[in-house]
Amino acid sequence: MISVFDLFSVGIGPSSSHTVGPMRAARTFVAGLKADGLLTDVVRVRAELFGSLGATGHGHGSDRAVLLGLTGEAPESVDTDSVEARVTAIRAERRLALLGTHEINFDPDRDLVLHRRRSLPYHPNGMIFSAYDAAGTEVRTRTYYSVGGGFVVDEAAAGADRIKPDSTRVRYPFLTGAQLLDVTAETGLSISEVMLANELSWRAEADVRAGLLDIWRVMQECVERGCTRDGTLPGGLKVRRRAAELRRSLEAEAAQTAGPGGSGHGAGPGGSGHGAAGDPLHVMDWVTLFALAVNEENAAGGRVVTAPTNGAAGIIPAVLHYYTRFVPGASDEGVVRFLLAAGAIGVLFKENASISGAEVGCQGEVGSACSMAAAGLAEALGGTPAQVENAAEIGMEHNLGLTCDPVGGLVQIPCIERNAVASIKAITAARLALRGDGVHAVSLDKVIKTMRETGADMKVKYKETARGGLAVNVIEC
């Protein structure tokens, strides 16, 4: 089974599969050399990125991620403010310190290769790392795959630098939506309670709750940062950041509505945000703001929560902000239930399809996140297991076929707005499911199967290669 903390992890933008994954793979490779006493023999390291990583690696920061990973940095702890200066120094000096301790010559132009049209067999996001001694003899070569959401796997789990599957036994194992509903029917537990019981196989209940609330804290901090920064995003597209301006506009409208001595509802992410009178959809503007804030931070290489990917990182935080700001009676307990239920749905996508845009298109990223957010909201609002499953099904069903076609290979257009639209869609899916009794014609399992098959049928140019769709029909400036 997959833990909720595997699906929600603190990382760095702009991409979980193209930034977080390569950083983890590079760090794993050099850590394995050290564990086996080989690190001091190494005088050269060569890194090769294939498939989607090679095609859009520069736009996704894959090259920077590899350099940082080789120096021992981890996505959850790297100082995002120092990344650019450190990478610039490595490129200028053509030297880096493996794991921060063993210095070698490293010429990024020679030793970091992005193969734009070559792929490895197992997955579109393939990497090969090789280390050599002073005689030019190969010390070790390893192949890794970044399979979405920051998850990294390899060809054979053996050795200190190999990725080993977690064989922990959980109390209520499930691999399909039908099995999950069966467990809830047999035990009388909600979906979040089933997921919590399984999480206890790894950590104490208090630690689970504290960990999930810490994830929520990082999401809130990300929204706040995104709401306070103006300017343009990095990259040749010169995309203007909009979240800060939008918040100022919404706050001004709220102040005018409240009038002198009024309460001023809608005072931003920290306020209740009830908004302008006479506009019944004003709340949706706030949800849009929350999603834009996260994805602008992600595009800028900031600290985000992978949920379940970076390209779709704004959806779950936006819907959670909707719950905590606009739903009467919202609580930390509701936040925990939300994340646990969303995690349970994420398990189904990870086990039965994919959350990788390079493998199945953006339906695997934004579609999965929309489905997870819809389920989480339905759970937090007191939905039955059948209603929660229905919400997840609606959220995914109406993202089927969504392509991954980032303009310029950057996680900006259409990715940022796509998160905002999917956040609204997730809220609609949850509310629609809660208006019903959970009985519906299309099961979540069937939608996940359809998503997987649609991804297999999708042309490669629509799967995070920047060689199709908007990526070729929008002129880069």
N, C-alpha and C positions, 0 to 999 in steps of 0.2 A: 504493500500500500504506500501511497504518497502522503506525506504530511502536509497540513495546511501551511506550515512554515517553509515548505519547498515551493509552494505556489505563490506565497506572498513573502518576498525577500527584499531586503533593502539593497539597492544597487545604484548604478550610475547610468545616466543617459548617454546616447539616445536610443540604444536598442539592447534588449535582453539577449537576443540570439547573436547579434553582430558586435556588441560591446562587452556585455557581462560575460557571455560564454567564452569568447576568445581570451579575456583576461583570466578567467578561471582556468582555462586549459593551459595557458602559458605558465601560470603559477604552479599548477599541478606538475607540469613537466620538469621544471627546475627543482621543485621540492622533492620529486622522485630521485633526481640526480644526487641531491644532498643526502637523502635518506640512505642511499646505497653507497655512499662514500665516493662518488664520482665527480662531484661538483668541481673540486680543485683541479681535476685533470682537463677541464673544458677550457678551450681558448676561443672557440667560435660556436655560435648557435645560428641556425637557419630556420626561419618560419615561413611556411607556405600556406596561403589561404585559397580555397577553391570554391567553385560554384557561386552561389549568391554572395558568400563572403568576399570572394574575389571581385565580383561584378560591382558591388555597391559598398565595399569595405571602407573606402575613403570617406564617403558621405555618412557612414554609420559610425565612424571612429574606430573601426576594427584595428587599424594600424596602431593607433595610440594605445588601444587596450592591450595589444600584444606586448608593446614596449613596457607598459606599466606592470603587466603580469609577470614578465621576466624579471623585473626588479623586486618582485615579491608582494606587490600590492593586490588587495582583494577588493571587489566591487563595493562591499558593504562598508569598508573603512577608508578607502582612498580619499584624500583631501581633494575635493572637486575643484577648489579654487586654485590649486597649484598644478593641475594637470598640464595646462598649456605650456607653462614655463619649464616643467621637467621634460616634456617631450621635445621642446625646442632645444634644450641643452643636450639631450642625447643625440639629436640630429646634427647639431653643430660640432660637438666633440667627437662624435662617432665612437662613443664608449658608453657602456652601461654596467651596472653592478648586479649580477645575478643574485636574486634574493637579498639585494642590498648589501652584500658582503664580498662577492667575488667579481672583481672587475675584469672585463674582456673588451676587446675591440668589437664594435658592432656598427656596420654601415647599413642603415635602413634601405638604401638603394640597392644593395647587393644581398643582404641577409633577410629582408622582409619582402616576400614576393606575393603579389596578388594576381592570381590567374583568372582573368576575366571570363574565359570561355572553356575552362577545364573543370571537370567535376570529379569527385570521388564517388565510389559506388553506393555507399550506404545512405547518404543524406546530402542535400544540396549545400549544407554548411559544413564543409570538411576542412580540416587543418592537419598539416604534418610538421612536426618539430624534430629537428635533428641537432645533435651536439657532436663536436669533433675535438680531438686532442691536438697537441702541438705538431704531431707528425701528419696531421690531416686524416687520421683514422677515425671512423665513425664510432663514437662512444655509445650512442643510443639514438633510436628513431622511434617516435610514437605518432599514432594517428588518432585524432579526436574529432568528434562531431558535436556541434552546438545545435541541439534539437528543439530549441524554443524555450522561452521563459527562463533563460540562464542555465538550463539543464545541459550538462556535458556528459557524453558517453564515449566509449572507445570500442575497439574491435574485439578485445578479449580482456576480461577483468582478471588480470594477474600481475603482480608486481606492485611496488610501493607507489608508482605513479599512474596506476590504472584506476578507473572509476568503478567502484564495486557497487552492485545493487544492494539496496537495503532489504534485508530478509526478516526484519522485525515482524513478529506475529501480532496482529491486532484483534480486538475482541469481536468486532463485527465486520469481517472482510466483505467487500462488494466491488464488483467490476462493471456493473451495468446499472442503469436507472431502475430496471425491474427488480434487481437484487436489493437495491437500496430501499425501495418501497416495501419489499417483502420483509426486510429487517424491521422497518418501522411498524408494520402491521403486526408482526410477531411479538415485538417488545413493548409497543405502545410509546416508543420514544419518537421525538421529532427528529428531523434530519440533522439539525445542529447537535442534538444530544447524541446521536449515533457517531457523528464525527468527533465530538468531544471524547466519547468513550474510547475511540481508536487512538486519539492523541495521547491518552494516558499511558499508552504502551511506550512512549518516548520520554514523557516528562510529567511532573505532578500537575494536578488541576490548577493550582494557584499559578504555576509557571505558564501554563497554556493561556490563561486569562490575561496575565500580565504581559505575555509576549504579544498577544493579539492587540491589546490596548496600546502597546508600544508601536506596533505597525500602524495603528490608527493615528498615533501621535505624529509619526513621520509623514503620513499622508497629509495631515493638517498643516504641518510645517511647510510642506511642498506647495500646498495651495497658497499659503500666506506669502511665501517667497515669490511665487508666480504673480500674485496680485499686487506686488510692490515694485516690479521691475519693468521699465520702459525700454525703448530702443529696438534694435533689430536682432534677429537670431543669426548665429554663425552660418557661413556657407554662402554660395554665390547667389542664392535666390533673394537675399535681403528681405526676408519675411518680417513684417513689423509685428512686434508683440502687442496684443490687444487686451489682455486680461486686466492690466492695471487701469487702463483707460475705461474699460467697461465697468469696473468696480466703482470708479469715481462717478461715472454717470448714474449707476444704480443708487449709490448713496445720496447723490444730489436729488434724485427723484423721490427717494424715501424722505429726505429732509423736507422737501416741499409739501409732500403729502401730510406729514406730521404737523407742520405749521409751528408757530411759536408755542413753546411749552409742551409740544407733542413728544411722543415717545421715540419717534424716528426709527421705527422698525425698518429692518433692511440695512443695518449698518455694517454689512460685510460678513466675511466668513465667521467672525466672532459674535455676530448679532443674530437676531431672529429672522431678519430678512423678509418680512411680510410684504414689502414693496408698495408700489404705487396703487392708489385706489382706482377702481374702475377698469383695471386690467387683470382679468382672471388668470392670465398666463404669465404674469410677472415672475412667479416663482421659477418658471422654466428659464428665464434669463439668468437667474442666479445659478441654476444647475449648469447652464452653458458656461458661465464664468468659471465655476469650479473645475470643469473639465479642461477648458482652455489654459487655465493657470498651470495645471499639472503638466500638460503636454508641451507647453512652451518651456517649462523648466527642463523637461526631458530632452527637448530638441537642443537646448543650450548646454547639455552635458551635466545637468545638475543632479542632485540626490533625489531619487524617486523610489517608490515601492513597485517592484515588478508584480503586476496583478492582472492576469498571469504573465504578461509580457510588458516590455517597456512601450512598445508601439501602441498598446491599448491601456496604458497605465492610468489614464485619467477617468475611466468610466466608473470603476468601483469607488474611488474617492469622491467623485461627484455625486453618485447616488447615496453614498453614506452621508455626505454633507446635507443632501436633501432630507434624509431621515432625521438627522440630529437637529437640523435647523427648523424644519417645517412640520414635523410630525409630533403632535401632542403626546407627552409621556415618553418620548425617546430617552434612552438611558445607555450607560456603558454596557449593561447586560444585553441590550438590544444590539449594540455594535458587535459584541462577541458572537451572538447568535447569527448575525448577518454574515460575518467573516467565516464562521464554521460552515454554514450552509453553502455559501459561495464556494468554499474550498471543496466541499463534497462534490459539487457539480464540476469543478475544475478537474478533480480526479477522473471523472468519466471522460472528459475530453482528452486528457493526457493519456489515458489507458487505451482508448478506443479509436482515437483519430489523431489529431495533432494540434498544437498551439503555435506552430511555426509558420510564419508567413511565407518563408522560402519553400515550404513543403506543400501547403494547401491554400495559399493566398491569405488575404486579410480576414476571411471568414474564420480562420483559425485563431486570429488574434482579437480583433474587435468583436467578432461574432461570439467567441468563447467568453470574453469579458462581459459582453452585454447579457449573455445567458446567466453567467454567474451572479452579476449584479441584480438581475431580475429575481433570481432565486433567493439571494440574500435579503432583499427588501421584503419579499413575500414572507420569508421566515420571521424577520424582525417585526412585521405587522401582524403576526399571529396566524399565518396561513397553515393549513394542514399539509402533511407531506405530499398529498396528491396535488394540492394547489401550488406548492413550491416547485414540484416537478413540472407542472403545467407552465408556470412562469418561465422556467428555464427553457422549456421547449419553444415557447413563443419567441423568446429573446433570440434563439439561434435560428429558428425557421425563417425569420425575416432578415437574416444576414447571409443566407446561403448564396454562394457564387460570388461573394465580395472579393475582388481582386486586390493584390498588393502591388501598386504601381507608383512608388514614390518618385516624385519629380526630382531629378538630379541625384537620386539615391539618398536623399535627405529625409529624415523622419519629420516632415513639416507639411508638405502638400501632397495628398489630402489628409494626412494622418491627424493633424491637430483638430480640424473641424469634425472629422469623422468620429472622434471620441465624444465630442459634444452632442452630436446627433444620436449616437448610440446610447448615451446616458439618458436622454429623453425617452428613447425607445425602450430601455430597460424599465423605467418607471411605468410606462404605459403597459408593458408586458405584465408586470407585477400586479398592477391595478386591475387589468383585464382578468387575470387568473383568479384574483381574490373575489371578483364578482361572480365567479362560477363555482361549481362544486368539485372541480378537479378532474371531472370526466371529460376526455377529449379524444378525438379520432387519431391523432398522430402522437406517438410516444416520443419522449426525449431520445431514447435509444435509436429510434428510426431516423430522427433528425441528425444525430451524431453520425450514424452510418452514411446518411446521404451527404453530409458535409465531407466525410473522408473520401467518398467516391467522386464527388464533385471536384475536390482538390486533385485527385489522381487524373481526372480528365482535363483539368485546366492546363493550358499551354504554359510552358516554362516562362515565357516573357511576361506573364501576369503574376509571377511568384517572386517578388522582391529582387528582380534583376534590373529594374529600371530600363527595360527594353520593350515595354508595351504599355498600352493604356494612356493615362495622363502623362506618364513619364516621357512619351514621345510626341504627344500632341500639345504640350505646353512649352513654349520657347523659354529656355533658361536665360536669365539676364545676368 
